[in-house]
């Protein structure tokens, strides 16, 4: 089963994950946006944590826009997705902290 890293090619954290997982397939969600089914799957797995509320994109949104659903926010602003999302061995992982690295056998 192929490991897929979903993120942005300009994201430093995504670059670290790509370097640590050289056999993984990388998908830039800005160039190749998530499908509605993928967004729903990710939201079901991570809920509101999927929306990166510390990002520059988030800070640029007005209060009304911030009230939108995670699905709507990620449809309109793919860069709002917390990154990376990694699909490995049938499981989804969010972020690139020690717990994710350990679960992937890297830590």
BAVORO-213130 format. One record per residue (C-alpha): residue in one letter; x, y, z. Coordinates in steps of 0.05 Angstrom, whole numbers, padded with zeros to 5 digits, always signed. Layout:
REM residues N
aXYZ;...
REM end
This chain:
REM residues 107
x+00000+00000+00000;x+00028+00068-00021;x+00041+00121+00031;x+00013+00189+00010;x+00033+00255+00040;x-00019+00310+00029;x+00008+00381+00038;x+00040+00440+00004;x+00107+00438-00032;x+00126+00504+00002;x+00111+00478+00072;x+00174+00465+00114;x+00139+00412+00156;x+00116+00376+00093;x+00187+00378+00067;x+00212+00344+00131;x+00159+00289+00123;x+00178+00279+00049;x+00252+00273+00068;x+00237+00223+00123;x+00190+00183+00078;x+00227+00181+00011;x+00183+00126-00018;x+00119+00164-00004;x+00078+00197-00058;x+00070+00272-00047;x+00007+00309-00067;x+00006+00385-00067;x-00064+00402-00046;x-00060+00471-00077;x-00042+00443-00146;x-00086+00381-00139;x-00142+00398-00089;x-00175+00347-00045;x-00238+00316-00073;x-00303+00326-00034;x-00297+00253-00011;x-00226+00263+00013;x-00245+00326+00051;x-00302+00288+00085;x-00257+00230+00103;x-00204+00277+00133;x-00257+00317+00171;x-00287+00252+00198;x-00218+00231+00222;x-00194+00297+00251;x-00254+00343+00259;x-00239+00417+00269;x-00165+00400+00282;x-00158+00395+00206;x-00165+00471+00201;x-00100+00506+00217;x-00122+00565+00259;x-00050+00589+00268;x-00038+00599+00193;x-00029+00664+00156;x-00090+00646+00114;x-00133+00639+00176;x-00109+00706+00204;x-00129+00738+00138;x-00201+00715+00142;x-00255+00759+00171;x-00298+00736+00229;x-00356+00717+00184;x-00312+00673+00140;x-00283+00638+00201;x-00353+00614+00220;x-00358+00570+00158;x-00356+00495+00164;x-00288+00460+00158;x-00310+00431+00091;x-00328+00500+00064;x-00264+00531+00091;x-00220+00477+00060;x-00257+00481-00006;x-00245+00555-00012;x-00176+00557+00021;x-00138+00491+00013;x-00077+00521+00048;x-00119+00523+00113;x-00110+00448+00120;x-00064+00430+00177;x-00005+00395+00145;x+00016+00344+00129;x-00039+00292+00127;x-00007+00224+00116;x-00043+00162+00092;x-00002+00100+00111;x-00023+00028+00120;x-00097+00046+00117;x-00091+00099+00172;x-00092+00175+00169;x-00044+00216+00210;x-00045+00292+00221;x+00018+00333+00230;x+00091+00314+00238;x+00103+00311+00312;x+00138+00255+00350;x+00074+00214+00359;x+00062+00211+00284;x+00135+00196+00269;x+00134+00140+00321;x+00070+00111+00292;x+00103+00110+00224;x+00164+00073+00254;x+00211+00133+00249;x+00219+00153+00322;
REM end
